[in-house]
């Protein structure tokens, strides 16, 4: 059921008690007794407390968890839908747990409550009133439960704890009283004009965790289920009939009153409070119904192709930051806003120089040039790209993404500790580890990266084992 429909029915239920009048046969004036029904019932009780063998089910071995109860009730009908009901019940309760606590409890109670009684058939199908002998009903209310109970060990009869008594001797009955909320559902069969039979189950939620007499309580209150058969007598000679047209008019009036609580664009915000009633389907919204704009660039997230633009940056209609010189670096981050067309730049938009001196190495003959990108450093005898290198790796990835044609030669180096052959292999592993990181973490095309190894043949320092020599450099490839 949609939001508006739920609200209409809910308000109609609340206002119905006072605004929808009951009618009886027009030839006979309705009296107090015509609206009065009394009933008696009896059935079984199953408790749900800390002392219970199965959360769903009934334990019967060693000590049965099934109790019995009797009740009497009287109902006064305001109309064919709503009524007020008084209930008085009594019974005994039992529970056991032979696995963990190895205890059982017995107790008895008296309970009274005042409930709102609703004929669900007449509420949901007013046109079918009096056309069937079967009907369903429900009730909810508030009352009190006064009880006493004793907790014992399964292995013996000694009293472990008690409620509703003065002492372990159980001599004086002082009973414990707590609030209870009954919630019930039943089916009624109108056997004769005055007599009806019913089958019903209800849950009685207590504002207490003491029903099982446990000394240590958990965070959940106790409750019990009362399932019963009943017989009732209606004093009225004529069945009550709802003025269907009046009920329909009242629901229509309530519907009109809350028309502003509809949700035309289905964004979860009622129209009355929605500042944008034409939100695109599926778009995430704020509490006022406007589309969410995470980076505050004026372009809603569902249209924003760059959801985390820099604060204050100018963006295009699709939320992408403006790049005046077309070098792939947004203007707010571009330290060189007038880069020549086609030039390769680093992550800050600065042109990468491709001229000047070459690195004195085998790469000279191949024509490789310095890239100006940061080197990546390694621990002794290691080829692991550690966390402190992540900022440098990000800068390299940004340069590659900003320059689609840029290719890099990843050159590994080692310090002058160890044999030349070992260092050559170690340096190559370092360059391969860097390439793997760029491919897996940043999604760089591996075809744009090639590896080379200098081993310990190109150390920069005079000392032994310097971290400066345990590095990977980047040259511009072809």
Secondary structure by P-SEA (a helix, b strand, c coil): ccaaaaaaaaaaaaaccccbbbbccccccccccccbbbbcccbbbbbbccccccccccccccccccccccccbbbbbcccccbbbbbbbbbbbbbbbcccccccccccccccccccccaaaaaaccccccccccccccccccccccccbbbbbccccccccccccccccccccbbbbbbbbbbbccccccccccbbbbcbbbbbbbcccccccccccccbbbbbbbbbcbbbbbcccbbbbcaaaaaaaaaaaaaaaaccccccccccccccccccccccccccccccccccccccccccccccccccccccccccccccccccccccccccccccccccccccccccccccccccccccccccccccccccbbbbbbccccccccccaaaaaaaaaaaaaacccbbbbbbbbbcccccaaaaaaaaaaaaaaaaaaaaaacccccccbbbbbbcccccccccccccccccccccccc
